[in-house]
Amino acid sequence: MTNIVLFTAVTYVFFGAFLLYLFSLAFRNERAAKAAALGLALGWIMETIGLVMRTYEFSRQMMEKMPEKAGSFVTSLYYYFPVTNLYESLVFFSWTTVVIYLWIDYRYKARGMGAPVALLACASMAYAALSKSSGSEIEPLVPALQSNWVTIHVITCFLAYAFFAVSFGASIYYIFVARRGDQTDQQKERDVLDGIIYKTVVIGFILLAIGIVTGAAWADYAWGSYWSWDAKETWSLITWLVYAAFLHSRFALGWHGRRSAIFSIIGFGVTLFCYLGVNLVLSGLHSYGSPE
Protein backbone atom coordinates (compact mmCIF):
# COMPACT_ATOMS: atom_id res chain seq x y z
CA MET A 1 0.00 0.00 0.00
CA THR A 2 1.17 3.51 -0.78
CA ASN A 3 0.50 4.68 2.77
CA ILE A 4 2.86 1.99 4.10
CA VAL A 5 5.66 3.29 1.85
CA LEU A 6 4.93 6.83 3.01
CA PHE A 7 5.02 5.81 6.68
CA THR A 8 8.36 4.05 6.12
CA ALA A 9 9.77 7.24 4.60
CA VAL A 10 8.54 9.17 7.65
CA THR A 11 10.71 6.93 9.85
CA TYR A 12 13.84 8.11 8.05
CA VAL A 13 12.72 11.74 8.13
CA PHE A 14 12.26 11.56 11.90
CA PHE A 15 15.63 9.88 12.31
CA GLY A 16 17.25 12.66 10.28
CA ALA A 17 15.55 15.24 12.53
CA PHE A 18 16.89 13.40 15.59
CA LEU A 19 20.45 13.55 14.23
CA LEU A 20 20.07 17.27 13.52
CA TYR A 21 18.85 17.84 17.06
CA LEU A 22 21.88 15.98 18.42
CA PHE A 23 24.17 18.08 16.24
CA SER A 24 22.52 21.26 17.46
CA LEU A 25 22.99 20.21 21.10
CA ALA A 26 26.59 19.14 20.62
CA PHE A 27 27.65 22.31 18.80
CA ARG A 28 24.88 24.66 20.01
CA ASN A 29 23.93 25.28 16.42
CA GLU A 30 20.60 27.12 16.14
CA ARG A 31 20.33 26.54 12.40
CA ALA A 32 20.54 22.79 12.90
CA ALA A 33 17.78 23.01 15.53
CA LYS A 34 15.55 24.96 13.15
CA ALA A 35 16.26 22.45 10.36
CA ALA A 36 15.39 19.60 12.74
CA ALA A 37 12.07 21.25 13.61
CA LEU A 38 11.31 21.64 9.91
CA GLY A 39 12.16 17.95 9.44
CA LEU A 40 9.69 16.97 12.14
CA ALA A 41 7.05 19.20 10.54
CA LEU A 42 7.68 17.59 7.15
CA GLY A 43 7.41 14.11 8.64
CA TRP A 44 4.17 15.05 10.40
CA ILE A 45 2.66 16.34 7.14
CA MET A 46 3.67 13.09 5.43
CA GLU A 47 2.07 11.10 8.27
CA THR A 48 -1.11 13.13 7.97
CA ILE A 49 -1.31 12.38 4.26
CA GLY A 50 -0.69 8.69 4.97
CA LEU A 51 -3.47 8.51 7.57
CA VAL A 52 -5.91 10.22 5.21
CA MET A 53 -4.90 7.86 2.40
CA ARG A 54 -5.38 4.83 4.66
CA THR A 55 -8.86 5.93 5.69
CA TYR A 56 -9.78 6.78 2.09
CA GLU A 57 -8.60 3.33 1.00
CA PHE A 58 -10.94 1.77 3.53
CA SER A 59 -13.80 3.96 2.29
CA ARG A 60 -13.13 2.69 -1.25
CA GLN A 61 -13.05 -0.93 -0.07
CA MET A 62 -16.32 -0.41 1.80
CA MET A 63 -17.98 0.70 -1.43
CA GLU A 64 -16.79 -2.49 -3.16
CA LYS A 65 -17.37 -5.07 -0.41
CA MET A 66 -20.22 -3.60 1.63
CA PRO A 67 -22.13 -1.10 -0.52
CA GLU A 68 -24.97 -1.04 1.99
CA LYS A 69 -22.58 0.48 4.58
CA ALA A 70 -20.59 2.67 2.22
CA GLY A 71 -20.79 6.38 2.67
CA SER A 72 -18.70 9.51 2.92
CA PHE A 73 -15.14 9.72 4.18
CA VAL A 74 -16.43 10.90 7.57
CA THR A 75 -18.99 8.08 7.73
CA SER A 76 -16.19 5.58 7.18
CA LEU A 77 -14.58 6.66 10.44
CA TYR A 78 -17.48 5.03 12.27
CA TYR A 79 -16.46 1.63 10.89
CA TYR A 80 -12.74 2.25 10.63
CA PHE A 81 -10.57 4.66 12.60
CA PRO A 82 -6.83 4.24 11.83
CA VAL A 83 -5.86 2.76 15.21
CA THR A 84 -7.40 -0.71 14.85
CA ASN A 85 -4.12 -2.61 15.35
CA LEU A 86 -0.65 -2.14 16.79
CA TYR A 87 0.79 -0.82 13.53
CA GLU A 88 -1.79 1.93 13.13
CA SER A 89 -1.74 2.87 16.81
CA LEU A 90 2.04 3.34 16.72
CA VAL A 91 1.71 5.62 13.70
CA PHE A 92 -1.04 7.60 15.40
CA PHE A 93 0.96 7.87 18.64
CA SER A 94 3.91 9.25 16.68
CA TRP A 95 1.62 11.67 14.83
CA THR A 96 0.05 13.07 18.01
CA THR A 97 3.38 13.33 19.84
CA VAL A 98 5.04 15.28 17.05
CA VAL A 99 2.20 17.74 16.56
CA ILE A 100 2.07 18.52 20.29
CA TYR A 101 5.81 19.03 20.41
CA LEU A 102 5.75 21.29 17.34
CA TRP A 103 3.14 23.46 19.05
CA ILE A 104 5.31 23.67 22.20
CA ASP A 105 8.38 24.43 20.09
CA TYR A 106 6.49 27.29 18.43
CA ARG A 107 5.24 28.56 21.79
CA TYR A 108 8.34 28.20 23.97
CA LYS A 109 11.28 27.71 21.56
CA ALA A 110 12.53 24.82 23.75
CA ARG A 111 14.18 23.07 20.82
CA GLY A 112 16.63 21.03 22.89
CA MET A 113 13.83 18.73 24.02
CA GLY A 114 13.18 17.94 20.37
CA ALA A 115 15.93 15.27 20.41
CA PRO A 116 14.15 12.80 22.74
CA VAL A 117 10.80 13.58 21.11
CA ALA A 118 12.17 12.94 17.61
CA LEU A 119 13.77 9.71 18.83
CA LEU A 120 10.47 8.57 20.32
CA ALA A 121 8.62 9.37 17.09
CA CYS A 122 11.26 7.57 15.03
CA ALA A 123 11.30 4.54 17.35
CA SER A 124 7.49 4.34 17.23
CA MET A 125 7.48 4.33 13.43
CA ALA A 126 10.39 1.86 13.24
CA TYR A 127 8.70 -0.53 15.67
CA ALA A 128 5.52 -0.27 13.62
CA ALA A 129 7.43 -1.26 10.50
CA LEU A 130 9.06 -4.23 12.27
CA SER A 131 5.91 -5.43 14.05
CA LYS A 132 3.94 -8.42 12.84
CA SER A 133 1.17 -6.12 11.69
CA SER A 134 3.51 -4.22 9.36
CA GLY A 135 1.73 -3.90 6.03
CA SER A 136 -1.42 -5.26 7.66
CA GLU A 137 -4.71 -5.41 5.83
CA ILE A 138 -7.09 -2.55 6.40
CA GLU A 139 -9.87 -4.01 8.51
CA PRO A 140 -12.78 -2.31 10.31
CA LEU A 141 -13.43 -2.92 13.97
CA VAL A 142 -15.47 -5.99 14.76
CA PRO A 143 -19.23 -5.20 15.02
CA ALA A 144 -19.19 -5.38 18.83
CA LEU A 145 -16.69 -2.52 18.94
CA GLN A 146 -18.30 -0.27 16.34
CA SER A 147 -19.56 2.64 18.40
CA ASN A 148 -19.58 6.41 18.38
CA TRP A 149 -17.56 6.22 21.59
CA VAL A 150 -14.54 4.72 19.83
CA THR A 151 -13.33 7.94 18.19
CA ILE A 152 -13.59 9.97 21.41
CA HIS A 153 -12.03 7.22 23.52
CA VAL A 154 -9.10 6.51 21.20
CA ILE A 155 -8.30 10.15 20.44
CA THR A 156 -8.34 11.24 24.10
CA CYS A 157 -6.20 8.28 25.22
CA PHE A 158 -3.58 8.77 22.53
CA LEU A 159 -3.50 12.51 23.07
CA ALA A 160 -2.88 11.76 26.77
CA TYR A 161 -0.05 9.37 25.87
CA ALA A 162 1.41 12.00 23.54
CA PHE A 163 1.34 14.75 26.17
CA PHE A 164 3.06 12.37 28.60
CA ALA A 165 5.64 11.60 25.88
CA VAL A 166 6.36 15.32 25.40
CA SER A 167 6.62 15.72 29.16
CA PHE A 168 9.13 12.86 29.10
CA GLY A 169 11.13 14.65 26.39
CA ALA A 170 11.15 17.86 28.42
CA SER A 171 12.24 15.91 31.51
CA ILE A 172 15.16 14.28 29.73
CA TYR A 173 16.31 17.64 28.42
CA TYR A 174 15.81 19.25 31.85
CA ILE A 175 18.23 16.76 33.41
CA PHE A 176 20.68 17.38 30.55
CA VAL A 177 20.54 21.15 31.08
CA ALA A 178 20.80 20.80 34.87
CA ARG A 179 24.12 18.99 34.51
CA ARG A 180 25.64 21.98 32.71
CA GLY A 181 25.63 24.23 35.77
CA ASP A 182 23.65 27.01 37.44
CA GLN A 183 24.22 29.95 35.10
CA THR A 184 21.40 32.48 34.89
CA ASP A 185 20.44 31.67 31.31
CA GLN A 186 20.33 27.97 32.09
CA GLN A 187 18.19 28.63 35.16
CA LYS A 188 15.67 30.42 32.96
CA GLU A 189 15.71 27.50 30.53
CA ARG A 190 15.14 25.05 33.38
CA ASP A 191 12.21 27.13 34.64
CA VAL A 192 10.64 27.00 31.16
CA LEU A 193 11.17 23.24 30.95
CA ASP A 194 9.75 22.72 34.45
CA GLY A 195 6.64 24.62 33.35
CA ILE A 196 6.34 22.50 30.20
CA ILE A 197 6.66 19.28 32.24
CA TYR A 198 3.90 20.41 34.59
CA LYS A 199 1.52 21.73 31.91
CA THR A 200 1.82 18.69 29.65
CA VAL A 201 1.21 16.34 32.58
CA VAL A 202 -1.89 18.30 33.63
CA ILE A 203 -3.36 18.17 30.12
CA GLY A 204 -2.46 14.50 29.70
CA PHE A 205 -3.94 13.71 33.13
CA ILE A 206 -7.27 15.31 32.19
CA LEU A 207 -7.35 13.63 28.78
CA LEU A 208 -6.59 10.22 30.28
CA ALA A 209 -9.44 10.68 32.74
CA ILE A 210 -11.77 11.44 29.82
CA GLY A 211 -10.36 8.42 27.98
CA ILE A 212 -11.06 6.14 30.93
CA VAL A 213 -14.64 7.41 31.28
CA THR A 214 -15.41 7.15 27.55
CA GLY A 215 -13.71 3.74 27.50
CA ALA A 216 -16.08 2.61 30.23
CA ALA A 217 -19.03 3.79 28.15
CA TRP A 218 -17.62 1.94 25.13
CA ALA A 219 -17.06 -1.19 27.24
CA ASP A 220 -20.68 -1.14 28.39
CA TYR A 221 -21.81 -0.92 24.76
CA ALA A 222 -19.45 -3.69 23.59
CA TRP A 223 -19.36 -6.08 26.55
CA GLY A 224 -22.28 -5.06 28.75
CA SER A 225 -20.16 -3.86 31.68
CA TYR A 226 -18.63 -0.48 32.45
CA TRP A 227 -15.63 -1.97 34.26
CA SER A 228 -14.32 -5.54 34.32
CA TRP A 229 -10.77 -5.08 35.67
CA ASP A 230 -9.38 -6.02 32.30
CA ALA A 231 -5.57 -5.62 32.13
CA LYS A 232 -5.79 -2.49 29.96
CA GLU A 233 -8.44 -0.94 32.19
CA THR A 234 -6.42 -1.69 35.31
CA TRP A 235 -3.17 -0.28 33.93
CA SER A 236 -4.93 2.80 32.59
CA LEU A 237 -6.14 3.44 36.13
CA ILE A 238 -2.64 2.78 37.51
CA THR A 239 -1.18 5.25 35.01
CA TRP A 240 -3.76 7.85 35.98
CA LEU A 241 -2.96 7.34 39.68
CA VAL A 242 0.78 7.68 39.04
CA TYR A 243 0.25 11.07 37.43
CA ALA A 244 -2.19 11.99 40.21
CA ALA A 245 0.71 11.29 42.59
CA PHE A 246 2.92 13.51 40.41
CA LEU A 247 0.49 16.41 40.76
CA HIS A 248 0.08 15.74 44.49
CA SER A 249 3.85 15.80 45.00
CA ARG A 250 4.03 19.14 43.21
CA PHE A 251 1.22 20.84 45.13
CA ALA A 252 1.51 19.19 48.55
CA LEU A 253 5.24 18.47 48.76
CA GLY A 254 6.55 21.30 46.60
CA TRP A 255 8.42 19.03 44.20
CA HIS A 256 9.74 20.96 41.23
CA GLY A 257 12.70 20.79 38.91
CA ARG A 258 14.77 17.60 38.98
CA ARG A 259 12.34 15.68 41.20
CA SER A 260 9.41 16.45 38.90
CA ALA A 261 11.51 15.53 35.86
CA ILE A 262 12.42 12.15 37.33
CA PHE A 263 8.79 11.53 38.37
CA SER A 264 7.66 12.39 34.82
CA ILE A 265 10.17 9.91 33.36
CA ILE A 266 8.87 7.18 35.69
CA GLY A 267 5.30 8.08 34.77
CA PHE A 268 6.04 7.74 31.08
CA GLY A 269 7.58 4.31 31.72
CA VAL A 270 4.26 3.27 33.27
CA THR A 271 2.45 4.81 30.30
CA LEU A 272 4.51 2.76 27.85
CA PHE A 273 3.68 -0.43 29.71
CA CYS A 274 -0.01 0.51 29.71
CA TYR A 275 0.15 1.16 25.97
CA LEU A 276 2.50 -1.57 24.72
CA GLY A 277 3.34 -3.90 27.58
CA VAL A 278 -0.25 -4.80 28.38
CA ASN A 279 -1.02 -5.60 24.74
CA LEU A 280 2.14 -7.63 24.18
CA VAL A 281 2.55 -9.38 27.54
CA LEU A 282 -0.88 -9.64 29.12
CA SER A 283 -4.16 -10.89 27.69
CA GLY A 284 -7.63 -9.50 28.03
CA LEU A 285 -10.55 -7.84 26.31
CA HIS A 286 -8.20 -5.45 24.52
CA SER A 287 -6.29 -8.24 22.77
CA TYR A 288 -7.62 -6.97 19.43
CA GLY A 289 -4.98 -4.28 19.70
CA SER A 290 -2.15 -6.80 19.72
CA PRO A 291 0.09 -7.40 16.78
CA GLU A 292 -1.20 -10.89 16.19
Secondary structure, 3 states (H helix, E strand, C coil): CHHHHHHHHHHHHHHHHHHHHHHHHHHCCHHHHHHHHHHHHHHHHHHHHHHHHHHHHHHHHHHHHCCCCCCCHHHHHHHCCCCCCHHHHHHHHHHHHHHHHHHHHHHHCCHHHHHHHHHHHHHHHHHHHHCCCCCCCCCCCCHHHCCCHHHHHHHHHHHHHHHHHHHHHHHHHHHHHHCCCCCHHHHHHHHHHHHHHHHHHHHHHHHHHHHHHHHHHHHHHHHCCCCCCCHHHHHHHHHHHHHHHHHHHHHHCCCCHHHHHHHHHHHHHHHHHHHHHHHHHCCCCCHHHCCC
